[in-house]
Amino acid sequence: MSGDRPTLPPVRLPSDAELARDALAVPLLARAVRLARWTGPGTRVGAGGELVDEQLPAAAEVLGLVGTESPEPTESDEALAAQARADAEAEASEAWRVAVDTGLVEVEDAREDDASVPDSRSGSRPDSLSHDADGTVSAGAALELITSGSPQDILSLWLDALDVVFADATAPVLEDLAGAIGDDGEIDLDALDWDPEVEAEFLEGVLGNLYLLTVGEGGTDPVPVPLPVLAASMIVPDDMGEPTDDVLEQVSEAMMRLDDQFALLEPIGLVTYVPVDEALMVEDSEAGSDAAPSGDDEDVSRYGVVTLTPLGLHGIRSRMRDAGVEAPAVGDLAEKGADALLDGVAHFPEPAARAETELWLARREAAAAAGELLVAAKGTDPGAPLRRLHCQQSLALVGVEAEPAVREILDDPELGGLARVWLAELGAADVPPPPESMIFWLAIDTIAAQLDAEGEPVELQELVEGLVGQHSGFFDAAWRVDHPATADVLEAMGRLHRDRKSAKEARKAAFKARSRSAG
């Protein structure tokens, strides 16, 4: 009975202003902005726009990434300090790449070869690994947006930065890249066994599944997702019972790749991430198997846990919408008519439906909103019963101010039963009793709405059995109800009722209803 349903549940996002503040605070973008303000005539870059090696220590110092060294360092201290400097310079290099690729800095006169391959930590570099061509650097136009741009401008800039990091995350790992460099210094793309489209499609799929797991219940609280669950969602077929050893190995390999990728995506603010416990990998290696996590929370967390941030939800939703995926957000219907609201929230999770309705009501005068909702609830199309159910729920949010509009439709054959139920729940006086025909019409309409919303859950089974128990001769009256869904509802009642005699009566009544409609 249901019509087309949205591909994804609606996401509940903070305002653009709040998201923009979050974007400006993420470490990688903040560092890129700081480097853009630091750059000047003396800043030297190579052929790909990257900072030359001699500039990296200064850039790392500007970003506060260089720690204080011991006055009397031991050999071990010196080794640790050297590694810390290398890590700091790598982070500075990444921040510079973001600054260049988002337009925070402008690079001119840098020569680039035509063919290039992304390096997994430093982005697009020419095939030839020489960097002897310098360019001039100046502040880019995007830098002004940091202080004078709108929240939408800031979010657009952040999305550009996310694109840069996403490209890094889907690039070959450094070890693979090093092994593909020939004697002539050129990168052998065939030797990489790397398909950029396949890599990007896999990570997009992972992020899509993470998005769905996060928004599925319609709540606002963060949803930590264990890395094994996320990897398995991409590898293990839905109809597979016990995964085979080969599938488990694929899940393990995917986890290790995702562990590296989420470590890259965290500094741009897309996720918060608890990485895979390195000690656990040693334990698994010594055990000689790809151990699967057990059920307890502490053990699962050692295999990595990823949580989408509100900014991350915005980012993935934006990417999906750019790809043509329908990804609604709570608030999308606030400026639309009551018909769009009732149709739109029909298959939302309850918290999201309520939030969407509250936003819609907040923009309207209560009595007028009630009238709009009641007009939109009428109809004989397949989606009408569920519209009426949501109309009743929406009127509950309006409260007593809806009473005049509700009393006006007491005699309406489609809405009169709804009106009486709503007034009774409100505790209103002088509610006229419904005629018998209206009672049975409302029963069919209510079950039709529940079937459309939820299929055939246990709660609906209890409703069906309760209705039949309350009205003797229910099916003898029900098949005569002039409602488009009468036959479908009676067939469903025959499936749902646990009493064999009542179920048989329901199926007979459904046959009569179809014969009546055909005649």
Rosetta blueprint (number, residue, H / E / L):
1 M L
2 S L
3 G L
4 D L
5 R L
6 P L
7 T L
8 L L
9 P L
10 P L
11 V E
12 R L
13 L L
14 P L
15 S L
16 D H
17 A H
18 E H
19 L H
20 A H
21 R H
22 D H
23 A H
24 L H
25 A H
26 V L
27 P H
28 L H
29 L H
30 A H
31 R H
32 A H
33 V H
34 R H
35 L H
36 A H
37 R H
38 W H
39 T L
40 G L
41 P L
42 G L
43 T L
44 R L
45 V E
46 G L
47 A L
48 G L
49 G L
50 E L
51 L E
52 V L
53 D H
54 E H
55 Q H
56 L H
57 P H
58 A H
59 A H
60 A H
61 E H
62 V H
63 L L
64 G L
65 L L
66 V L
67 G L
68 T L
69 E L
70 S L
71 P L
72 E L
73 P L
74 T L
75 E H
76 S H
77 D H
78 E H
79 A H
80 L H
81 A H
82 A H
83 Q H
84 A H
85 R H
86 A H
87 D H
88 A H
89 E H
90 A H
91 E H
92 A H
93 S H
94 E H
95 A H
96 W H
97 R H
98 V H
99 A H
100 V H
101 D H
102 T L
103 G L
104 L L
105 V E
106 E E
107 V E
108 E E
109 D L
110 A L
111 R L
112 E L
113 D L
114 D L
115 A L
116 S E
117 V E
118 P E
119 D E
120 S L
121 R L
122 S L
123 G E
124 S E
125 R E
126 P E
127 D L
128 S L
129 L L
130 S L
131 H L
132 D L
133 A L
134 D L
135 G E
136 T E
137 V E
138 S E
139 A E
140 G L
141 A L
142 A H
143 L H
144 E H
145 L H
146 I H
147 T H
148 S H
149 G L
150 S L
151 P H
152 Q H
153 D H
154 I H
155 L H
156 S H
157 L H
158 W H
159 L H
160 D H
161 A H
162 L H
163 D H
164 V H
165 V H
166 F H
167 A H
168 D H
169 A H
170 T L
171 A L
172 P L
173 V L
174 L H
175 E H
176 D H
177 L H
178 A H
179 G H
180 A L
181 I E
182 G L
183 D L
184 D L
185 G L
186 E L
187 I E
188 D L
189 L L
190 D H
191 A H
192 L H
193 D L
194 W L
195 D L
196 P H
197 E H
198 V H
199 E H
200 A H
201 E H
202 F H
203 L H
204 E H
205 G H
206 V H
207 L H
208 G H
209 N H
210 L H
211 Y H
212 L H
213 L H
214 T H
215 V H
216 G L
217 E L
218 G L
219 G L
220 T L
221 D L
222 P L
223 V L
224 P L
225 V E
226 P E
227 L H
228 P H
229 V H
230 L H
231 A H
232 A H
233 S H
234 M H
235 I H
236 V L
237 P L
238 D L
239 D L
240 M L
241 G L
242 E L
243 P L
244 T L
245 D H
246 D H
247 V H
248 L H
249 E H
250 Q H
251 V H
252 S H
253 E H
254 A H
255 M H
256 M H
257 R H
258 L H
259 D H
260 D H
261 Q H
262 F H
263 A H
264 L H
265 L H
266 E H
267 P H
268 I H
269 G L
270 L L
271 V E
272 T E
273 Y E
274 V E
275 P L
276 V L
277 D L
278 E H
279 A H
280 L H
281 M H
282 V H
283 E H
284 D H
285 S H
286 E H
287 A H
288 G L
289 S L
290 D L
291 A L
292 A L
293 P L
294 S L
295 G L
296 D L
297 D H
298 E H
299 D H
300 V H
301 S H
302 R L
303 Y L
304 G L
305 V E
306 V E
307 T E
308 L E
309 T L
310 P H
311 L H
312 G H
313 L H
314 H H
315 G H
316 I H
317 R H
318 S H
319 R H
320 M H
321 R H
322 D H
323 A L
324 G L
325 V L
326 E L
327 A L
328 P L
329 A E
330 V L
331 G L
332 D L
333 L L
334 A L
335 E L
336 K L
337 G L
338 A H
339 D H
340 A H
341 L H
342 L H
343 D H
344 G H
345 V H
346 A H
347 H H
348 F L
349 P L
350 E H
351 P H
352 A H
353 A H
354 R H
355 A H
356 E H
357 T H
358 E H
359 L H
360 W H
361 L H
362 A H
363 R L
364 R L
365 E L
366 A H
367 A H
368 A H
369 A H
370 A H
371 G H
372 E H
373 L H
374 L H
375 V H
376 A H
377 A H
378 K L
379 G L
380 T L
381 D L
382 P L
383 G L
384 A H
385 P H
386 L H
387 R H
388 R H
389 L H
390 H H
391 C H
392 Q H
393 Q H
394 S H
395 L H
396 A H
397 L H
398 V H
399 G H
400 V H
401 E H
402 A H
403 E H
404 P H
405 A H
406 V H
407 R H
408 E L
409 I L
410 L L
411 D L
412 D L
413 P L
414 E L
415 L L
416 G H
417 G H
418 L H
419 A H
420 R H
421 V H
422 W H
423 L H
424 A H
425 E H
426 L H
427 G L
428 A L
429 A L
430 D L
431 V L
432 P L
433 P L
434 P L
435 P L
436 E H
437 S H
438 M H
439 I H
440 F H
441 W H
442 L H
443 A H
444 I H
445 D H
446 T H
447 I H
448 A H
449 A H
450 Q H
451 L H
452 D H
453 A H
454 E H
455 G L
456 E L
457 P L
458 V H
459 E H
460 L H
461 Q H
462 E H
463 L H
464 V H
465 E H
466 G H
467 L H
468 V H
469 G H
470 Q H
471 H L
472 S L
473 G L
474 F H
475 F H
476 D H
477 A H
478 A H
479 W L
480 R L
481 V L
482 D L
483 H L
484 P L
485 A L
486 T H
487 A H
488 D H
489 V H
490 L H
491 E H
492 A H
493 M H
494 G H
495 R H
496 L H
497 H L
498 R L
499 D L
500 R H
501 K H
502 S H
503 A H
504 K H
505 E H
506 A H
507 R H
508 K H
509 A H
510 A H
511 F H
512 K H
513 A H
514 R H
515 S H
516 R H
517 S H
518 A H
519 G L
